[in-house]
Amino acid sequence: MAISKSMAEALNKQFNEELGSAYLYESMAADFYSKNLPGLANWMTAQATEERTHAQKIHHYLDENDERVFYAALSEPQAAWETPLEAFMAALAHEKYITKCIHDLVRKSRKEDDIATEIFLSWYVTEQIEEETSAQSMIDKLKMVGGYEMGLYQLDKEASRRRE
């Protein structure tokens, strides 16, 4: 059973949401680099790479279903955040938004009785739990560190080890 045109449109929208996520995280990485926090920049760069992978999965799914992928213009992301905590809180809020988008897609697939797309999206449902947990973990650590510069230095060093 082929996916409906409206499902293809919704998946294309999500494809572009994922690319927008990567764009946002690259902007956060650039901000961290400018503040001499290369570990946190690395964390965000790894996150951006993950988001591009998420987009590519949707791209392949649409291709496999003989549907055209459309690239939309990406909005210019915020360029700077006052603190690392503020940036990670923005990242968590963004991930919660993406989770809602994925859940909306699942509901749409159920409404259309599109079992294949629902199964395809189940990976994203699970992935979003990991995405939110990962951002929340960094927020918790940043709150623990507070204004202690040595703690931020250590956390930056820890974040430099992230590889996707």
DORONU-20878 format. One line per 2 residues: their letters; for each residue x, y, z of N, C-alpha, C. Coordinates in nm, 3 decimals, always signed. Each point is the difference from the previous one (the first is absolute). Layout:
<recs>
a> X,Y,Z,X,Y,Z,X,Y,Z  ...
</recs>
This chain:
<recs>
ma> +0.084,-0.119,+0.000,-0.084,+0.119,+0.000,+0.088,+0.124,+0.000  -0.023,+0.089,-0.092,+0.078,+0.124,-0.009,-0.046,+0.098,+0.107
is> +0.090,+0.089,+0.036,-0.041,+0.103,+0.096,-0.080,+0.107,-0.072  -0.088,+0.065,+0.073,-0.086,+0.103,-0.059,+0.082,+0.125,-0.030
ks> -0.054,+0.082,-0.086,+0.066,+0.128,-0.032,+0.010,+0.087,+0.125  -0.105,-0.001,+0.083,+0.005,+0.083,+0.121,+0.106,-0.052,+0.098
ma> +0.019,-0.133,+0.005,+0.106,-0.056,+0.086,+0.136,+0.035,-0.056  +0.015,-0.006,-0.132,+0.127,+0.039,-0.062,+0.031,+0.146,+0.030
ea> -0.100,+0.086,-0.006,+0.020,+0.142,+0.033,+0.042,+0.017,+0.146  -0.067,-0.073,+0.090,+0.033,+0.009,+0.143,+0.141,-0.052,+0.026
ln> +0.041,-0.107,-0.066,+0.136,-0.051,+0.015,+0.102,+0.096,-0.058  -0.034,+0.065,-0.110,+0.089,+0.102,-0.056,+0.018,+0.115,+0.099
kq> -0.109,+0.039,+0.065,+0.009,+0.107,+0.101,+0.094,-0.043,+0.112  -0.014,-0.126,+0.046,+0.087,-0.049,+0.107,+0.145,-0.010,-0.047
fn> +0.020,-0.040,-0.124,+0.134,-0.004,-0.059,+0.066,+0.137,+0.015  -0.073,+0.104,-0.032,+0.055,+0.135,+0.010,+0.014,+0.048,+0.145
ee> -0.088,-0.049,+0.089,+0.015,+0.030,+0.143,+0.133,-0.058,+0.051  +0.032,-0.121,-0.044,+0.125,-0.064,+0.043,+0.121,+0.078,-0.051
lg> -0.006,+0.046,-0.124,+0.109,+0.082,-0.053,+0.010,+0.132,+0.077  -0.114,+0.057,+0.034,+0.000,+0.123,+0.080,+0.061,-0.022,+0.137
sa> -0.025,-0.118,+0.056,+0.061,-0.034,+0.130,+0.153,-0.002,-0.013  +0.049,-0.062,-0.106,+0.145,-0.004,-0.022,+0.055,+0.141,-0.012
yl> -0.071,+0.085,-0.071,+0.041,+0.140,-0.020,+0.009,+0.073,+0.135  -0.101,-0.022,+0.085,-0.001,+0.061,+0.133,+0.119,-0.047,+0.083
ye> +0.026,-0.131,-0.001,+0.109,-0.053,+0.081,+0.137,+0.044,-0.052  +0.013,+0.016,-0.130,+0.126,+0.054,-0.055,+0.019,+0.144,+0.046
sm> -0.109,+0.076,+0.010,+0.009,+0.137,+0.050,+0.042,+0.002,+0.147  -0.053,-0.093,+0.077,+0.040,-0.010,+0.141,+0.148,-0.038,+0.010
aa> +0.043,-0.091,-0.086,+0.142,-0.039,-0.001,+0.088,+0.121,-0.032  -0.040,+0.079,-0.097,+0.077,+0.119,-0.037,+0.009,+0.097,+0.118
df> -0.110,+0.014,+0.074,+0.000,+0.087,+0.118,+0.096,-0.053,+0.106  -0.002,-0.132,+0.023,+0.091,-0.058,+0.099,+0.146,+0.015,-0.043
ys> +0.028,-0.021,-0.129,+0.137,+0.020,-0.047,+0.045,+0.144,+0.025  -0.088,+0.095,-0.024,+0.036,+0.141,+0.018,+0.027,+0.033,+0.147
kn> -0.051,-0.083,+0.090,+0.018,+0.022,+0.143,+0.106,-0.094,+0.058  +0.081,-0.060,-0.088,+0.108,-0.090,+0.041,-0.050,-0.118,+0.083
lp> -0.112,-0.057,-0.047,-0.055,-0.120,+0.062,-0.009,-0.109,-0.107  +0.117,-0.049,-0.044,+0.001,-0.095,-0.112,-0.069,-0.133,+0.030
gl> -0.004,-0.042,+0.125,-0.068,-0.125,+0.035,-0.151,+0.012,-0.018  -0.056,+0.111,+0.048,-0.144,+0.022,-0.018,-0.031,+0.020,-0.148
an> +0.091,+0.063,-0.072,-0.017,+0.014,-0.145,-0.001,-0.138,-0.065  +0.088,-0.086,+0.042,+0.005,-0.137,-0.051,-0.132,-0.071,+0.027
wm> -0.053,+0.017,+0.121,-0.128,-0.064,+0.036,-0.109,+0.043,-0.098  -0.006,+0.130,-0.026,-0.103,+0.052,-0.091,+0.026,-0.042,-0.146
ta> +0.125,-0.009,-0.040,+0.032,-0.046,-0.136,-0.042,-0.145,-0.017  +0.024,-0.082,+0.102,-0.044,-0.140,-0.005,-0.152,-0.007,-0.006
qa> -0.067,+0.089,+0.073,-0.146,+0.004,-0.003,-0.050,+0.040,-0.139  +0.067,+0.096,-0.062,-0.038,+0.042,-0.135,+0.016,-0.115,-0.099
te> +0.107,-0.075,+0.014,+0.023,-0.116,-0.087,-0.112,-0.102,+0.017  -0.042,-0.023,+0.123,-0.111,-0.091,+0.027,-0.128,+0.047,-0.070
er> -0.025,+0.130,+0.007,-0.122,+0.054,-0.061,+0.002,-0.017,-0.152  +0.116,+0.017,-0.061,+0.010,-0.022,-0.145,-0.026,-0.148,-0.033
th> +0.044,-0.089,+0.088,-0.027,-0.143,-0.018,-0.150,-0.026,+0.008  -0.067,+0.066,+0.094,-0.145,-0.015,+0.013,-0.068,+0.046,-0.130
aq> +0.046,+0.110,-0.055,-0.056,+0.051,-0.125,+0.022,-0.099,-0.113  +0.120,-0.057,-0.006,+0.030,-0.094,-0.108,-0.086,-0.126,+0.008
ki> -0.033,-0.044,+0.121,-0.089,-0.117,+0.015,-0.136,+0.030,-0.064  -0.051,+0.120,+0.024,-0.128,+0.038,-0.060,+0.014,+0.010,-0.151
hh> +0.111,+0.057,-0.044,+0.028,+0.012,-0.144,-0.007,-0.138,-0.066  +0.068,-0.097,+0.058,+0.002,-0.136,-0.055,-0.139,-0.064,+0.002
yl> -0.072,+0.024,+0.109,-0.135,-0.056,+0.009,-0.090,+0.056,-0.111  +0.009,+0.129,-0.022,-0.079,+0.059,-0.107,+0.044,-0.053,-0.136
de> +0.131,-0.011,-0.019,+0.052,-0.057,-0.126,-0.054,-0.141,-0.023  +0.006,-0.082,+0.104,-0.047,-0.140,-0.011,-0.149,-0.008,-0.031
nd> -0.073,+0.106,+0.031,-0.144,+0.003,-0.025,-0.035,+0.083,-0.123  +0.100,+0.021,-0.085,-0.019,+0.074,-0.125,-0.059,+0.139,+0.022
er> +0.041,+0.064,+0.107,-0.044,+0.136,+0.028,+0.118,+0.095,-0.010  -0.024,+0.117,-0.048,+0.103,+0.102,-0.021,+0.033,+0.067,+0.131
vf> +0.127,+0.024,+0.024,+0.046,+0.074,+0.117,+0.018,+0.146,-0.043  -0.050,+0.089,+0.083,+0.011,+0.144,-0.028,+0.079,+0.069,+0.109
ya> +0.098,+0.079,-0.041,+0.080,+0.078,+0.094,-0.061,+0.139,+0.012  -0.038,+0.036,+0.121,-0.057,+0.132,+0.026,+0.110,+0.093,+0.051
al> -0.025,+0.129,-0.008,+0.094,+0.098,+0.055,+0.005,-0.018,+0.152  +0.119,+0.013,+0.055,+0.016,-0.011,+0.145,+0.003,+0.139,+0.061
se> -0.067,+0.016,+0.112,+0.001,+0.127,+0.071,+0.136,+0.023,+0.065  +0.041,+0.125,+0.006,+0.127,+0.032,+0.066,-0.014,-0.028,+0.149
pq> +0.088,-0.084,+0.056,-0.010,-0.032,+0.142,+0.056,+0.113,+0.086  -0.035,-0.004,+0.126,+0.059,+0.091,+0.097,+0.151,-0.017,-0.007
aa> +0.075,+0.106,+0.023,+0.145,-0.005,-0.018,+0.078,-0.009,+0.132  -0.059,+0.044,+0.109,+0.075,+0.004,+0.126,-0.095,-0.022,+0.118
we> +0.056,-0.056,+0.106,-0.073,-0.023,+0.124,+0.085,+0.057,+0.112  -0.063,+0.051,+0.102,+0.071,+0.062,+0.111,+0.092,-0.097,+0.073
tp> -0.051,-0.122,+0.022,+0.076,-0.100,+0.076,-0.016,-0.136,-0.067  +0.090,-0.092,+0.031,-0.019,-0.138,-0.048,-0.133,-0.059,+0.047
le> -0.039,+0.030,+0.124,-0.126,-0.050,+0.052,-0.117,+0.048,-0.087  +0.001,+0.127,-0.037,-0.106,+0.055,-0.085,-0.004,-0.073,-0.135
af> +0.115,-0.028,-0.057,+0.005,-0.070,-0.129,-0.057,-0.141,+0.012  +0.037,-0.071,+0.105,-0.050,-0.137,+0.017,-0.148,-0.002,+0.036
ma> -0.046,+0.102,+0.070,-0.144,+0.008,+0.027,-0.076,+0.024,-0.131  +0.057,+0.081,-0.088,-0.061,+0.023,-0.132,+0.003,-0.129,-0.082
al> +0.109,-0.075,+0.011,+0.010,-0.129,-0.071,-0.107,-0.097,+0.050  -0.021,-0.006,+0.131,-0.102,-0.089,+0.055,-0.140,+0.043,-0.046
ah> -0.026,+0.129,+0.003,-0.131,+0.050,-0.046,-0.021,-0.037,-0.147  +0.105,+0.010,-0.079,-0.009,-0.035,-0.141,-0.027,-0.150,-0.016
ek> +0.069,-0.083,+0.078,-0.023,-0.144,-0.009,-0.143,-0.036,+0.041  -0.055,+0.069,+0.097,-0.139,-0.024,+0.039,-0.094,+0.037,-0.115
yi> +0.031,+0.106,-0.072,-0.078,+0.037,-0.118,+0.009,-0.110,-0.106  +0.120,-0.051,-0.025,+0.018,-0.107,-0.099,-0.075,-0.126,+0.045
tk> +0.003,-0.030,+0.128,-0.076,-0.114,+0.051,-0.148,+0.015,-0.031  -0.054,+0.120,+0.021,-0.141,+0.025,-0.033,-0.025,-0.021,-0.149
ci> +0.090,+0.046,-0.084,-0.014,-0.019,-0.145,-0.004,-0.148,-0.035  +0.088,-0.077,+0.060,+0.005,-0.145,-0.027,-0.129,-0.066,+0.048
hd> -0.045,+0.036,+0.119,-0.124,-0.058,+0.052,-0.118,+0.034,-0.090  -0.002,+0.123,-0.052,-0.106,+0.040,-0.094,+0.004,-0.086,-0.126
lv> +0.121,-0.031,-0.047,+0.013,-0.087,-0.118,-0.051,-0.141,+0.029  +0.030,-0.050,+0.118,-0.049,-0.134,+0.037,-0.152,+0.001,+0.002
rk> -0.059,+0.103,+0.062,-0.146,+0.009,+0.004,-0.059,+0.006,-0.141  +0.067,+0.074,-0.089,-0.046,+0.010,-0.139,+0.008,-0.137,-0.068
sr> +0.110,-0.071,+0.021,+0.013,-0.132,-0.062,-0.108,-0.095,+0.051  -0.034,+0.010,+0.128,-0.107,-0.084,+0.055,-0.135,+0.037,-0.060
ke> -0.024,+0.129,-0.013,-0.127,+0.047,-0.056,-0.016,-0.049,-0.145  +0.113,-0.005,-0.072,-0.004,-0.044,-0.140,+0.016,-0.152,-0.014
dd> +0.009,-0.069,+0.112,+0.022,-0.145,+0.000,+0.124,-0.036,-0.082  +0.104,+0.080,+0.017,+0.128,-0.018,-0.071,+0.097,-0.068,+0.097
ia> -0.012,-0.131,+0.007,+0.077,-0.079,+0.097,+0.150,+0.008,-0.028  +0.038,-0.003,-0.128,+0.143,+0.005,-0.034,+0.064,+0.129,+0.050
te> -0.068,+0.113,-0.020,+0.056,+0.127,+0.046,+0.002,+0.006,+0.153  -0.102,-0.054,+0.063,-0.001,-0.003,+0.147,+0.120,-0.078,+0.052
if> +0.026,-0.114,-0.060,+0.115,-0.081,+0.041,+0.130,+0.076,-0.027  +0.009,+0.063,-0.117,+0.118,+0.081,-0.032,+0.022,+0.107,+0.106
ls> -0.106,+0.066,+0.043,+0.010,+0.110,+0.096,+0.030,-0.046,+0.142  -0.020,-0.129,+0.029,+0.025,-0.048,+0.136,+0.145,+0.022,+0.041
wy> +0.092,-0.009,-0.097,+0.141,+0.027,+0.031,+0.018,+0.144,+0.050  -0.070,+0.093,-0.064,+0.009,+0.141,+0.039,-0.060,+0.024,+0.139
vt> -0.107,-0.070,+0.032,-0.061,+0.014,+0.132,+0.102,-0.037,+0.107  +0.065,-0.112,-0.017,+0.102,-0.046,+0.094,+0.120,+0.094,+0.000
eq> +0.041,+0.044,-0.116,+0.115,+0.091,-0.013,-0.025,+0.131,+0.073  -0.122,+0.050,-0.005,-0.030,+0.127,+0.067,+0.011,-0.011,+0.151
ie> -0.029,-0.117,+0.054,+0.020,-0.018,+0.144,+0.149,+0.019,+0.032  +0.086,-0.060,-0.081,+0.145,+0.013,+0.018,+0.044,+0.146,-0.018
ee> -0.056,+0.067,-0.100,+0.038,+0.139,-0.027,-0.032,+0.090,+0.119  -0.120,-0.014,+0.052,-0.040,+0.083,+0.114,+0.081,-0.035,+0.125
ts> +0.025,-0.127,+0.022,+0.078,-0.043,+0.116,+0.142,+0.054,-0.006  +0.060,-0.003,-0.119,+0.136,+0.048,-0.019,+0.011,+0.150,+0.030
aq> -0.094,+0.077,-0.053,+0.002,+0.146,+0.025,-0.026,+0.027,+0.148  -0.095,-0.073,+0.060,-0.031,+0.020,+0.142,+0.120,-0.033,+0.087
sm> +0.075,-0.103,-0.036,+0.120,-0.036,+0.075,+0.101,+0.114,+0.001  +0.019,+0.063,-0.116,+0.093,+0.113,-0.006,-0.052,+0.118,+0.082
id> -0.129,+0.023,-0.003,-0.059,+0.108,+0.081,+0.025,-0.028,+0.149  -0.025,-0.123,+0.041,+0.021,-0.037,+0.140,+0.146,+0.023,+0.042
kl> +0.093,-0.038,-0.086,+0.142,+0.017,+0.031,+0.037,+0.148,+0.003  -0.053,+0.078,-0.093,+0.029,+0.145,-0.002,-0.056,+0.067,+0.125
km> -0.116,-0.043,+0.045,-0.057,+0.056,+0.124,+0.086,-0.039,+0.120  +0.052,-0.122,-0.001,+0.086,-0.047,+0.107,+0.128,+0.084,+0.007
vg> +0.053,+0.030,-0.118,+0.124,+0.079,-0.009,-0.025,+0.144,+0.043  -0.118,+0.053,-0.035,-0.031,+0.139,+0.035,+0.102,+0.095,-0.061
gy> +0.047,+0.094,+0.077,+0.098,+0.098,-0.048,+0.143,-0.043,+0.024  +0.022,-0.123,+0.039,+0.134,-0.049,+0.033,+0.076,-0.027,-0.130
em> +0.099,+0.083,-0.029,+0.072,-0.007,-0.128,+0.075,-0.132,-0.018  +0.057,-0.054,+0.105,+0.072,-0.127,-0.013,-0.099,-0.112,-0.035
gl> -0.119,+0.008,+0.055,-0.103,-0.098,-0.032,-0.040,+0.008,-0.147  -0.014,+0.122,-0.052,-0.034,+0.019,-0.141,+0.114,-0.052,-0.087
yq> +0.123,+0.024,+0.042,+0.116,-0.051,-0.074,-0.005,-0.153,-0.008  -0.029,-0.065,+0.113,-0.007,-0.146,+0.004,-0.116,-0.053,-0.086
ld> -0.115,+0.068,+0.006,-0.115,-0.042,-0.079,+0.029,+0.018,-0.149  +0.069,+0.108,-0.035,+0.038,+0.023,-0.139,+0.092,-0.113,-0.047
ke> +0.091,-0.039,+0.086,+0.093,-0.110,-0.032,-0.078,-0.130,-0.020  -0.097,-0.026,+0.087,-0.083,-0.121,-0.012,-0.079,+0.002,-0.131
as> -0.057,+0.115,-0.034,-0.082,+0.012,-0.121,+0.082,-0.021,-0.127  +0.130,+0.022,+0.009,+0.086,-0.017,-0.117,+0.011,-0.146,-0.043
rr> -0.039,-0.092,+0.089,+0.009,-0.143,-0.031,-0.123,-0.054,-0.075  -0.104,+0.083,-0.014,-0.122,-0.047,-0.067,+0.028,-0.024,-0.149
re> -0.049,-0.113,-0.050,+0.019,-0.034,-0.141,-0.130,-0.036,-0.068  -0.108,+0.056,+0.021,-0.132,-0.031,-0.057,-0.077,-0.085,+0.089
</recs>
